[in-house]
Amino acid sequence: MPNHLKHETSPYLLQHAENPVDWHPWGEEAFRRAREEDKPVFLSIGYSTCHWCHVMAHESFEDPETAELLNRWFVSIKVDREERPDLDSVYMAVCQAFTGSGGWPASIFLTPEKRPFFAGTYFPKRRQGGQAGFGELLALIHERWERDRSALLGPAEQIVNLLTHAKTGEDKAEPELLEAAVQQYKRLFDPEHGGFGGAPKFPSPHNLLFLLAYHRRRGGRECLEMAERTLMQMLRGGLFDHIGGGVCRYSTDELFLVPHFEKMLYDNALLILAYCEVYETTRKDLYLLAAERTADFILREMAAPEGGFASAQDADSGGVEGKYYLFTPEELVRLLGPEQGAAFNRHFGITDAGNFEGKNIPNLLRSDPADRSFDGLLARVCEYRKSRCALRLDDKILTAWNSLMIAALCRDTLSRFQDAENGGFYLYGEDHEALILRPKETYDGAMPSGNSLMAWNLVRLSQLVSEERYGPLSERQLDFLAADARQYPAGYAMFLLALLDNRDPPPKVTVVLPEKSEAERLPLELPAETAVILRKPGGEYPLKNGKTTFYVCRGHSCLPPVNELPAL
């Protein structure tokens, strides 16, 4: 029989609608029942393309014996982290406070008043090594809830108090933060394989965008080398899908060879930007091709019929991680013929020994990535791959990942999200359901944090629209972030990009157009970060010679108006 998730719209929740666990969605009904029955709440947070979420579901949530324990002793709630990033942020902070680390699935135990008292991530069905089995854990928590509840709940208040303590940093966003971050990136950089630190390695395109911007503004060949080396290695390894385009979520090894196979919309969107930026800097066609192939993948496989883009493609096919992406030499020889198949296998590193569980992830680690002679075969291999098995698509259309509604949503931001007293922006608005925490995310994880993006937005608005209106707001937001960023600058790349734009602003080009300007073409070759403003003639911006006129400024210095745009 279906549980309480049967009327939900989230693909992740619907995956669990037929579980024997009596799941509830997050809401007052579940907590009211917990209060009435005096039961703790088991909160499970994950997402539809999460491999270990699937594993725990198959082992425990689809198991009648485990479900019977949950249904007898707990009220169980299932949350899609992508649908409710507010809940995920709050309870992931709790998980990290309890365990020192985080990840998904998140397994949180709460009182009926939503106060957490125990947290972890994946639990195996039965004890493995030193880790308790999930059923064993449920029995232990139930026993303590019934017999020694005060001891069980003791740490909860300390954890919540720690997490709700307001930070009021007094630091200023000084320019030396930029150089400190560059030095930190240099220390973390892997010169042999690209990326920063050891495995696992995430794409983190915002780090690369900052390094590329720093190189353009202030020189520093090493910044370009770090960004380019990383983008090239991702392109050569198995993180990039050489058959169908697009980039997987992260690499499990230092070579960028073996990915965690899910594909996220936000990673691919940011990497399109990064490959375009490195192409603009280097003019190497290979980077433009990488951006185009990634965009082709998004348009082909993640575009929703009603508009917008789906959130993610699953890592698993038929319950096996990566099955969709793996090949043997024999099947490609059968598909392409002996001569072409053998050449294809050599080029993409597909061998009898394999590079992942006896099979192969196509890669170009030992081939020339600029060699285009196999492009004609890729479409055949891609269609063949689709015919073998299918990938589950998480077809949620998330505003934050689509940016189609960002302009409209940014208007309801200063009044509803800003902390006017202590600075920064909350993750959720003042009219939102009150949770146990109201976080202000600052650290850039897989996606840039909301506060970092707001800093960049406010800086750009001050440059484009009104320095008088947005200038003080942008300075305050930069100062708010500076306190956290000073501890670990390399983890705040989007903030650093905003700080770089603020302290070393890009050119601002005001284009004054005559009334009959349809036939005139605006110059297309402008640096990507140039602030371009279109105006009608009049006031402080008259036309020169009756033609399209360019007013070029940088910082507080302007050139005379001209009819031909000077080199920027």
N, C-alpha and C positions, 0 to 999 in steps of 0.2 A: 504494500500500500504506500502511496506517496506520503511524504511528510509535509511540514509546513512550508517547504520551499517551492512547492509545485506551481505557485502563481508568480514567482519571481521572474525577472527578465535577464539577470546576469547569467552568462553561459556557465560560469563556475558554480553558482548556486544550483542551477538546473542539473549540472552533472551529479549533484548529491541529492536530488529530489526523490530518488527511488531507494536511497540507502535505508537499511533497517534502523539507523539512528534517527530519532525523532527530532530532526533539526528544525530550529526556528531561524528566521532572519533576525537581524538586529532590530529591536524595537521594544516598546513598553510591555507588549503582551508577554514576551519571554521573561522579563524581569518581574512582572507581576506574579506570574506563575511560580517563579523561584521564591518570591517572598511568601506566597500563600503556602507552599509546600515545604518551606524552610530547607531549600536545597542550594548548594553552590552551582555556579554557572560554569560550563566548559565552553570557552570561546576558541574557535578554530579559524585562523585567518590564512588565506592562500590566494591563488589565482589560477586561471584555467590552463595555463601552459606551463605550470610548475611541476617538474619531474618528481620531486620528493613529496609534493602534495598528492600526486597520483599514487605513489608507493604507499603512503600512510593510509590513503583511502582504501586501496585494495586490501591491505593487511588488516586494518582495524575497523574502518567505518562501514565496509561491506560485509564484515564478519558478524553473524548473528549473536555470538557469545559476547563479543566486546560491546556490540550495540545494546545488548540487554543490560549490561552494567551501567552504561551511560544513561539509558532510559530510566533505570531504577533509582539511581543515586544523584543524577545531575539534570539540569536543564541545559540543552546543548544549542549553541548559536554558531552559525556559519556565516563568515564575512568574506566578500571579495575585496581584496586590498586595493584593486584598481578602481572599483566603484566607490569605495569609502576610504580614500587616502587619509582622512582625518583620524578614523579609528585605527588604521594601520600605524600611523605615526605615533599615536598615544601609546598603544599597547606594544609596539616594537621597542619604544623607549623603555617600557617596563621590562620586557624580555631581556634587553641588554643590561639593565640594572641588576636583574636577578642572576643572569648567567655570564655576563661579560661579553656576550656575542649575540648575534641575531640571525634571522633568515626565515625562510618559509618552507613548510607550514609553520606558523606560530601557534603554539598551544598555551593558552592562558586560562587560569582558574580564577574566578571572580566571586565576590559576595553578591547577593541580590541587589546591593547598592552600587554595583559596578566597580568595587575596589578590588584590585588584583592582589592575590596572596601567594601565587606560585606561577612560574612561567618556564617555558622551554620551546624547543622547535619540533623536530621530528622525533618521535618515540617509536621504536620497533615494537611489533606485537609481543614478542617474547624477549626476555633479558638477553642482551648481547654485551659480553665483556663486563664493564662496570656500569653500563647503562640499564636502568630499570625497564622492563617491558611495560607497555601501555596499560594493559589490564592490571598488572601489579601496582602501578602508580595510582590508578583509579581506586583500587581497594584501600591503599594506604591513605589517600586524601579523604575518602569517605569515613574511614575509621577515626582519623583525627578530627574531622568535622563533627562527628557525633560525640566523641569522648573528651577531646582537649582542644576545643575550638579557639580559645584565647591564645594558646601557644602557636596554633596554625596561622592565625591572623596577625600575630605580633609584628613580623617584619613588614607587613603591608603598609602601615601608616608611615614608617620610616622611609620606605621607597617612594611613596607618593609625595611626602613632604620634601624629599630631596629633589624630585623632578619638578615640583611646582615652585621651587625657590626662584624668584625673579632675578634675572641678570641685568645689571645696570652698568654696563661697561662705560668707562670714562675715556677710552682710547680714542685717538683721532686717526682718520684714514690718511696716514702719511705716505708719501711716494716710496719710501724705502721698503714698504711691504711688497711692492712689485719686484724689486731686486731680490728681496729675501725669498720670495716664491721661486724666482728663476734659479737661484742657487740651490733651493730644495729640489726642484725638478732635476737639476744636474746631478745631485747626489743619488736620486732614486732611479735615474735613467739607466736602462739596460742597453749599452751601446752595441751589443752583438745582435740582440733579437728585437730591439725596440720595446716600447712600453716602459712602465715605471714599476719598480719593485719586482717581486717574484710572482709565481702563479698563486691564485688565478689572476689573469690580466683582463681588465675591463676596457672597452673602447674609450670611455670617458672623453668624448669629442670636445667638450668644453675646455678641457686642459689644453688640447691641441689648438683650439681657436685662440686661446689666450697667448700661447707661445708664438703663433703665426702673427698675431696683431702686435706683440711686443717686438718681433723681428722687423716688421714693417715700420713701426714708429721709431724705434730706438736702435735699430741695427742688432748686432748680436747674432752672428752666424750660427752659434750653437743652438739657439732657440729654433731656428728653421730646421737644423739638422735633426733635433730631437723629434719635432713634429713630423717631418718628412719620413724619417726612418721608421717611426711607429706606424704611420699610415701605409707605407710601402709593405712592411712586414705583415700587417693585417690583410692587405690585399693579396699577398703571396701565400699566406697560410690558409688553413681550413676555416678560419673565422668568417672569411668572405665566401659566399656560396658561388663557386665558379660556374656551376651549371645553370642556376636560375637567377643569380643576382641577389643582392641583399646581404646583410651582415647579422650573424648570430649574437647572442647576448653577451657572452664572455668566453675567454679561452681558459681551459683547465690546465694548460701547460704554459711554459715560458716562451714557446716558439710561435704562439698563435696558431697552432696546428689543430688541436682537438677542442672544438667548441662545446659549450652547453648549447644544445641545438635550437632552443626557442629563438624566435625572431620578434623583437619588440619594435613597435612603431617609433618610439622616441629615439632609440639608438640609431635607427636608419635615417630619420629626419635630420638629426644632428650630424651624422656622418656625411650626408649629402652636402651640408654646409661646409664641413671640414675639407672634403675632397675638392669642392669648388674653390675654397680659399687657397689651398696649397697649389691648385692649378693656376690661379691668378698670380701667385707669387713666383712659381717656377716655369709656367707655360709648358709643362710636360703633359702631353695628350693622355697618357695613361691614367692620370688622376681625374681628368674630365670623363674618361670612359667609365671609371669606377663610380663616379657620381651619377652618370646616365644609367648605368646598369642597375644601380640601387633604386633610382627613381622609377625605372621600368618595372622592377619587381613590385614596388609599392602600388603603382597604378594597375598592374596586371592582377595581383593576387590579394591586395588588401583594400582596394577601393570598394566602398559600399554602394549598392545600387541607388540608394536614396541620397547619396552625397556623404562626404567625409570618409574616414578611413578606419578600418578595424584596428583593434588594439595589438594583437599578437598572433603568431602561429605557434602551435604546440611543439615541444621538443620530442614528443613520443608519437609513434605510429604503431597501432596494434599492440599497445602496451610495451613497446620496446623503444628505448631512448636512441634517437638518431637513425632508426631503421630507414627512414625515407631518404636519407642523404648518402647512404653507404653503397659501395659497388665492389664487385669482384672483377678481375681481369677478364674472366671467361664470358660474363654476360655482355660486356662492352664489345668484345670481339664478335660475339653472336649478333649484336645489334649493328655494328659498323662494318663488319667484314674483317678478315685477317690483317690486311695491311693497314687500313685506317684505324682499326681497333687497337692494334699494337702500338701505333704511333700516338694515339690518344692516351693510352695507358702510360706510356713513357713520359709524355708531356705533363700529365696531371698526377704523377707519382702513384699510380695504381699498380700494386704488385701482388704476387702470390702470398707473401708474408703478411701484408696488410699493415695498417697503421692505427687501427682501432678495432679491438676485439675480433681480429681475424679478417676484417674487411677494410675498406679504404675510404677515407675522406679525401676527395680531390683537392690538390694543392699545387702551388707553383714554387715551393721552397727550393727546388733544384732545377727550375726551368726559367726561361726568360719571360717575365710577365708582359713584355711588350710584343711578344710573338702572337700575331693575330691569325695565324694560318688555320687555327682550329675553330674559328668563330662559326663557320658554316655547319659544323657538327653539333654545336652546343644545343641548338633548337631541337634536334632529334633526340639527344640524350635527355633533355628537359622533359619532352613529351613522354618518353619512355619511363622516366622516373615517376611521373604523375600516374601512369597506368599501373604501376606496381602496388602502390598504396597511397592513402590520402593523409593529409595533415589536418588536424582539427583547427578551425579558425575561431579565435575569440572575437566575435563580431560586435562587441560593445564599441560604440562610437563615443569616445571620451573627449570632452571639451578641451581638457588640458593638453591632450596629445594631438589634437587636430588644429588648434589655433584658428578655426573658422569663426569662432565667436569671441575671440580674445578682445578685439577692439570694443565690442559691446559690453563685455563683462568688466573690463578695466575701469568703466565710468563709475557701477554700484559700489572701488577699491579703498580710497582714502577714508571714506566715512565708515565703512563696515569692517575693515581689516586692520587699520593702522592702530598701533599702540601709541597714543598721543603723549602718554606720560613717560614711558621708558624707551620709546623708539622701536623700530622694526614693525613687521607685519605678521599677524597671526595666520595660522594655516586655515582657519575657518572663521566665518564672519560672526558679528555680534548677535545676529538673529538665528544662529545655528543651534541645534541641540547642544546643551551644556554637557561636556564630557569631564572626566576627572582632571584632565590637563587641557590647557589651551596653548599648544606648542607654537613656537616660532622657529621654523626650520631654517638653518643657515648653511649647513655643510652640503657641499655638492656631492651627491652620490652618483647613481647611474644617470639621473637627470639633475640639472642645476636646481638648487633650492629656490623656493618662491621668493625669499628675501633677496637672494643674489640677482634674480631676474628683475625684481622691482627696483633694485639699485640701478641696473642697466637701463630699465625703462625710464626712470626719473632723470638720469643723466642725459639720455637721448632727447627726452621731452624738453629739458632745459635748453638744449642746443637747437632744437627744431622749432619749438613753439614759444616758450617764454622763460627766459632765464630768471626773471623777477619772480615768477610764480613757482617754478619747479626747482630753481637753483638751491634755495635753502632746504627744501625737502630732500633733494638728492644728497646734499652734504650731510644732512642728519642721518640718512639711511647708510651712507658710506661709513660714517663714524660708528653707527650701531654695529655694523658687521666687522669693523676693524678689530674689536676686542677678541672675537672668536678667531678671526683669521690670523691674528698675530701668533697664536699658539701653533698653527700648522698651515702656513700660507698656501701650500700646494693643494690643499683640499678645498680651496675657495676660488677656483679659476674664474667662474662667472662674475663674482664680485671683483676680482682683479681686473677683468676685462672692463668692467664699469669704471673702476678706479683709473685705469689707463686712459679710457675715453675722457674722463673728467680732467685728469692732470695734463694730458697731452692730446687735446681734442682734434678730431679729424677736420679736414676742410669743410667749410659751410658755403654752399653755392646757392645763391638766390637767383632764380631765373625769372626775368620779367618778360612776359610775352605780349606782343602787340595783339590787338583784337583779331586780326586776320592772320593767324599763325598756323592754320592747319597744315599748310604745305611745308612749313619749316620743321626740320628734324632736330630733335635734341641730341646732343652727343651721347653715345652709348658707352664709350670707354672711360668710365669714371671709376676710381677706386671704390671697392665694395662698401667701405665704411663712410664714404662721403655723405654729408647731410645735404640733401637737395630740397629746396623749397620753391614752389611755383607761385608767382604773384602776378596780379594785373598791374599795369603801370600807374604811377601816381605817388604822391607823398614823398617819402624818402627814397623811393625806388623809381625814378623816371626812366623812360627809354632813352637810349643813345642812338642818334641817327635814325630814329623811327623803327629800329630793328630789335630782334631778340637781344636782350642785354644780360650779361652775367656779372654779378657782384660776388667776388670771392673773398672770404675772410677765414682767418685761422686764429683761434683765441680771440684777442682783442685788437688784431691788426688786419686791415682790409686793403685790397688792391683797388686801383681805380676801375670804374665800370668799363667793360669791353664788349664788343660784339662777337669776338671769337674766344672760345674758352681756352685759357692758358693751360700749359701742362701742369698737372697737380703733382 
